Amino acid sequence: MKEKIAVLGAGSWGSILANLLAENGHDVRLWSHNEEQVQILNTRHENPKYIADFKFENELTATTDMRAAVDGAQVILIVIPTKGLREVGGKLGQLLADLGQQPLIVHATKGLEQNTYKRPSEMLTEEIKSANRQAIVVLSGPSHAEDVARHDLTSVTAASTNLLSAQHVQNLFSNDYFRVYTNDDVIGAEFGAALKNIIAIGAGIINGLGYHDNAKAALITRGLTEIRRLGVAFGANPFTFIGLSGVGDLIVTATSVNSRNWRAGNELGQGKSLDDVMANMGMVIEGVYTTKAAYELSQQRNVKMPITESIYQVLYEHKDVKVAIEGLMQREVTSELE
């Protein structure tokens, strides 16, 4: 059944998800604060800064007017970088109150808020009153926008404490190349989505230094252990981390040149400074900010995360990457099951 859906955020992932929903027959309004981007989307049906050589559905409409985008929307999908999520969520909450709407809220943001360490769904819960929203659903999993754009076979998870809402999102997005599973573990889905970006930076560093498959496999495997440890400390189901929003998302992010976190790590491994890497990337590198939040959380909760700590030291304390790796390899040996 055709539904009116607003998508807030017209970066690579937001615009491609909006296009997917338009392909599925829904009435989609894509919001961006960038007037030039909106004009190009509406006239040329392109988003060249984020997705090169791709034509968007003619029926997809973009706007800089958030009110126009969300007015009458039954579902609102938010795809905003973590650092801007609370601001957008606050504006959205006020608009929904003014309009008297109560849509289903879906987000595909992957990170943790600085200083508060809150997950995206927690921020949205605080910014949008319960009277102006239904459940909040997390859409997460191994899904590069570039691959979805070319209809590569993709599977993700819709996680919500309200299973009916997760199933609704499952039906909205699923088609012959995009398959959605459901899960009720919001905490696990959000921690997996956020923390894998840290390990992706580490995997890029390993590659930039010239290490090969053994090193990459070790880093990813032990990185997953750290992700699980911190997530479980906050109440996540440990089995979530062997699913799509856990190991699935970790694999695709830590092994692909499409991952900006991997690319950032790769450049760091080649000797470039963090400032130069961030200035030249052109898009938000979520893992840089998540590393700080996760490291501080692990210290507060006394959770062992030596890889995360080492990457934090490289990013924020200017520790030499080779020295950091030596430190990891020379730690006291222990059981794999710890």
Secondary structure, 3 states (H helix, E strand, C coil): CCCEEEEECCCHHHHHHHHHHHHCCCEEEEECCCHHHHHHHHHCCCECCCECCCCCCCCCEEECCHHHHHCCCCEEEECCCHHHHHHHHHHHHHHHHHHCCCCEEEECCCCCCCCCCCCHHHHHHHHCCHHHCCCEEEEECCCCHHHHHCCCCEEEEEECCCHHHHHHHHHHHCCCCEEEEEECCHHHHHHHHHHHHHHHHHHHHHHHCCCCHHHHHHHHHHHHHHHHHHHHHCCCCHHHHHCHHHHHHHHHHHHCCCCHHHHHHHHHHCCCCHHHHHHHHCCCCHHHHHHHHHHHHHHHHCCCCHHHHHHHHHHHCCCCHHHHHHHHHCCCCCCCCC
